[in-house]
């Protein structure tokens, strides 16, 4: 079981000793032509939209249903037709499976080729579970479990897909959300609530934990609501959404020096970042188009976001995007 450590404690001092609140020329010509045809800024500063697969949910027939689509062209393929809302899809590293949650508090894993899904079974049947993420070897998942709905206390747990066993991942008496494995499979980043009612607003900071035990440590202190952190493919950066600037934007944390970069700076809600497989672009969900949709932006200075359309009917709301 992982123990937590305050970022303000010296190395070797355990949490129990103190309490913390707290991705050639022809291509260039093509890009120029593309920009001219679009009559506006696009993605050419970082190349075309990267390869890979998108998984996401879309509001159709009155429910949020699960879809997937190729990153480079192609139309969205519907995977579910249920009475519940599908949420939090996460593609396996080999892009063959999707882990996701439903609005009844259950976790599922679907094989994309067969469209067959099964529900994960837990000893405690009545707890609400969400936000599943695959480990790099696809043998485990981290997920969020609501312990007490009356007290809004949540914790992150680890589920072994081979043995069917689960265990705690972090020993920490504060609500935990949005786990994301590091590429090495040994660490994960998550968000933990530091303060809510007593502060007049929710303060949620980023922490780094170890899958097999040891310390967890706070990464930054922003006095803001930080959510949905996700590691870059090379493990050197973390993208997340936060209201650090007063608006909900996408931010990039560089782990080498713990520096922060505000990637998106437009009015509206930008959330749920996910990295392209090559780590040169980030897809995220935004309401800047008048409804929830997926936008893609390169990491280069001056790069502009471009909306990614999955449907002929561009009024279909889309959210919970994952890109691998």
C-alpha positions, -999 to +999 in steps of 0.1 A: +000+000+000+014+034-010+020+060+017+017+096+009+044+123+014+040+160+016+060+180-010+072+201+020+088+172+039+124+162+036+132+129+018+128+099+041+102+115+064+069+096+061+035+111+059+026+099+093+051+123+108+033+153+095-001+162+079-005+179+045-037+196+034-032+194+004+039+146-296+100+175-470+090+201-491+059+184-504+044+184-470+052+221-466+033+229-498+004+208-487+002+226-454+002+260-471-025+248-494-045+234-465-043+267-446-054+286-477-084+264-482-094+266-445-091+304-445-079+302-410-053+287-386-050+249-386-027+221-375+000+223-401+024+239-377+027+205-361+018+183-392-014+166-400-035+150-373-015+121-359-022+084-364-039+061-340-074+055-327-099+077-309-124+063-283-151+087-270-187+091-260-213+109-280-249+120-271-272+100-295-307+087-290-308+104-256-278+086-241-241+090-240-229+060-261-195+046-268-178+051-302-144+048-318-128+063-350-095+063-368-075+094-362-068+100-398-102+101-416-130+077-413-164+079-396-173+071-361-184+035-353-209+030-325-201+003-300-229+004-275-267+006-274-276+006-237-300+023-213-271+037-194-246+065-202-212+052-211-183+072-196-145+074-193-134+052-222-097+042-221-081+023-250-057-005-242-021+001-255-026-023-284-059-006-293-078-039-292-099-032-260-117-004-243-122-001-206-151+022-196-177+029-169-215+033-170-239+055-151-249+027-129-214+027-113-201-005-131-168-010-150-166-029-183-140-040-208-150-044-245-132-062-273-134-038-302-133-064-330-160-086-316-180-058-298-183-082-268-180-066-234-179-080-199-184-064-165-157-065-138-168-082-106-159-069-072-163-082-036-182-050-025-211-049-049-228-016-040-199+008-045-198+033-074-168+029-097-155+050-126-124+064-145-107+031-154-073+032-171-051+004-185-016-003-173+010-002-201+010-041-203-029-041-202-028-066-173-041-042-147-064-012-144-066+017-119-100+030-112-118+054-088-142+040-062-167+060-042-166+048-007-193+070+008-218+088-014-230+109+016-194+121+023-182+122-013-151+103-004-133+085-033-102+064-035-081+049-063-077+011-064-058-013-086-075-043-102-055-073-116-073-085-148-055-119-146-063-128-110-094-107-105-080-093-073-080-057-062-061-037-037-056-001-025-031+020-044-027+051-021-031+054+016-044+090+018-073+105+036-084+128+009-106+121-021-086+109-052-096+111-088-084+107-124-055+082-122-031+078-152-003+053-155+032+065-164+047+047-195+070+026-172+039+011-155+055+017-120+040+052-113+008+070-118-004+105-115-037+115-100-056+145-085-065+147-048-088+172-031-071+194-006-099+216+005-136+222-004-162+238+019-137+254+043-119+271+014-150+284-004-139+265-035-125+231-044-087+230-044-074+199-061-037+192-067-016+167-087+001+138-069+025+111-081+021+076-066+038+042-070+019+012-081+039-013-060+042+009-029+065+035-015+059+072-013+034+094-031+043+130-034+026+162-044+038+176-078+027+212-077+009+236-055-014+258-076-042+267-052-066+257-080-088+229-093-065+205-112-082+176-130-078+147-155-040+145-156-024+122-182+012+113-189+028+120-223+039+089-242+076+095-233+067+101-196+084+135-194+052+156-192+017+156-178-012+173-195-042+183-173-070+208-171-072+235-144-086+269-135-052+283-125-057+313-147-094+317-137-106+299-168-106+261-174-076+255-197-053+227-207-019+229-190+014+211-195+036+201-165+072+193-174+085+169-148+122+177-152+118+212-137+081+212-126+074+241-150+039+248-161+027+259-196-008+272-204-015+254-237-051+267-244-060+303-236-095+309-248-128+316-230-148+286-223-143+251-209-113+230-221-109+197-204-101+160-207-067+162-225-052+131-242-019+128-261-014+117-297+006+085-299+037+105-310+033+130-282+033+160-306-004+169-303-031+170-276-068+163-281-092+177-256-129+184-251-142+220-253-174+239-256-158+267-276-178+256-307-211+261-289-214+225-278-190+198-264-166+186-291-131+173-296-103+198-305-067+191-314-037+213-309+000+210-314+025+218-287+045+244-308+043+280-298+015+297-318-002+265-327-040+268-329-066+243-320-087+227-348-120+209-342-121+172-351-154+161-366-166+125-361-201+129-376-217+143-407-241+160-382-217+184-365-242+192-338-237+159-320-220+165-287-188+145-280-168+141-248-145+117-228-120+113-256-090+089-255-063+088-282-038+059-287 
